Amino acid sequence: MASGFRTAGRKCDRCWIVRTGPETLPTMEAFLTSTAIVALAEIGDKTQLLAIVLATRFRRPVPIILGILGATIANHFLAAFAGVEIASLLDGQWFRYLVAASFILMAAWTLIPDKLDEEEEKPSRFGPLLTTLVAFFFVEMGDKTQIATIALGARFHDVVAVASGTTLGMMLANVPAVFLGDALVKRVSLRLVHGIAALLFLVIGLWMLAETAGWIG
């Protein structure tokens, strides 16, 4: 796994633009890793349960999907930005150990099933688009997928790739939920999916620990 802290032999302080040529690999790594982790972590997550509740309540999938997309872009862009900025300000060996530890903790957190609170199950009197946009944005605050996005931003130093990847991951998990509802959650083995997601978090955390300690190049 290539280091997300280096680009062409130099430290990448704030990677905002899409790289070209050989430097495309770190961007693709950030994008694909973010997509896979969030898509798996979102299965059975409270935001996916909210998507099912809203789909059942409104029975209008397109506005709900657009609301999820808008809320996720806004929330995860801010989360990825926060991760990159924090990493830029606090960059040092101790901080890289901290980020690595956060991935390992996320592995354990992913194994804990989510439950949607009763207050979050009650759609507002507004239409499906606005209700979904507002509800998703706030329910996602402090959720495991948002924390994962912050950690991924700190790991890869790439706002666009991380936010794009985590947004795609959210849509891959939630669009089927909007159309299939409870059937999706009931047919999918949540234990297996969460186990795979936890394994990915653990691998990234251990890799980053080894990388920071200088055990691998």
Buried (B, 14 or more C-beta within 10 A) or exposed (E): EEBBBEBEEEEBEEBEEEBEEEEEEBBEBBBBBBBBBBBBBBBBBBBBBBBBBBBEBBEBBEBBBBBBBBBBBBBBBBBBBBBBBBBBEEBEEEBBBBBBBBBBBBBEBBEEEBEBEEEBBEBEEEBBBEBBBBBBBEBBEEBBBBBBBBBBBBBBBBBBBBBBBBBBBBBBBBBBBBEBBEEBBEEBEBEEBBBBBBEBBBBBBBBBBEBBEEEEE
